[in-house]
Amino acid sequence: MGAKGVLNIAWVNVSNIPLDKIHDRNIAYVGSLVGVTLDIDKATVNRPESVRIKLGCRDAEDIPIKAEGVLGGHFDNFFYSVDKTIVKNPPKEGITVS
């Protein structure tokens, strides 16, 4: 009762994390720039091209493609692409006017 909406959950690929900064804490931080980091796909942590995270957010279809953040005293742009949506907002009911 009183909830504002459903937490959307999606697996998201995140790229441009500096290789020397890739560890769980920084990955969670980079996810938090656009939502809530729920899980990290450990099999992707050492991939140089991207890390896969499970992200909670308001709307999985509106995750920005880029966000700016600071790691190790340097500003970086991080890039996001949705791999798979697990939970999304229910379809909006059509409104009819009589």
N, C-alpha and C positions, 0 to 999 in steps of 0.2 A: 504494500500500500504506500503510495506516495513516491514510488520510484520514478526517476526521470527517463529511464530507458533500459534497454538490454545491453550488457557488455558484449560487444562484438569481439570475436577471437579469430586471429588469422596467423598463419605461418608467413613470416616476412623475411626476405633476403635483405641484409644490410651490407652495403659496400663502402669502401673508402676509410675503414678503420685502419690506422697505421699498424703495420705488422708488429712493431715493438710495443704496442698498446693493447693488443688483443688478449684479454683475459676476462673472466666472468664479470667482474665488477664494472669494467669499462663497457662491455657489451650491454649489460643491464642499463647503464647510464644512457648509452646511445639509443636504446629502445625507449627509455623514459622521455626522450625529447618529443616523441609523437604518440605515446600511449603508456601502457604498463607492461613491462617485460615479465611474462609469466613463466617462460622456460627458454633454455638455450639448447639447440641441437648440437650436442657435444661432438658429433661426427663432422661438423663443419667448422669448428673453431680454428683449425689449422689450414683451412682453405684460404689462399691469398685473395681470391676474387670476392668472396662474401661469406658472411656468417648468417645462419638461419635462426630466427628467434620466434617464439610464440608470443604474440602481442595482443593485449587487450586494449580496446579503444571504443570511442563512441560510435564510429561508423567505419567499418573496414573498407568501404568504397572511397572514403575521403582521406586515407592516409597520404600525407604529402610525399612527393617523390624526393624531397631534399629538406634537410634541417641542419642548422648550424649549431655546433657545440664546442666545448673546450675540453681537450685532453692534454694533460701534461703542460699546461700553460700556453698552448697554441690553439687558435681557432681552426676548425676543420668543417667541411661540409660532408654530411653523411647522406647516403642515397638509399631509398627504400623501394622495394617492389614486392607486392603481395604474391606469394606462392600459392597459398590455398586458404580460403575462408572456411572456418569451422562453424562459427556462430555469427549470424548476421541479423540485422533488424528485420522484423516481420514486414511483409508488404503493406503499404499504406492502403487503407480501405478507400475505395472510390467514393467521392462525395457527390450525391445527386441533389439537385435543387429542384423543388417542385413548385 
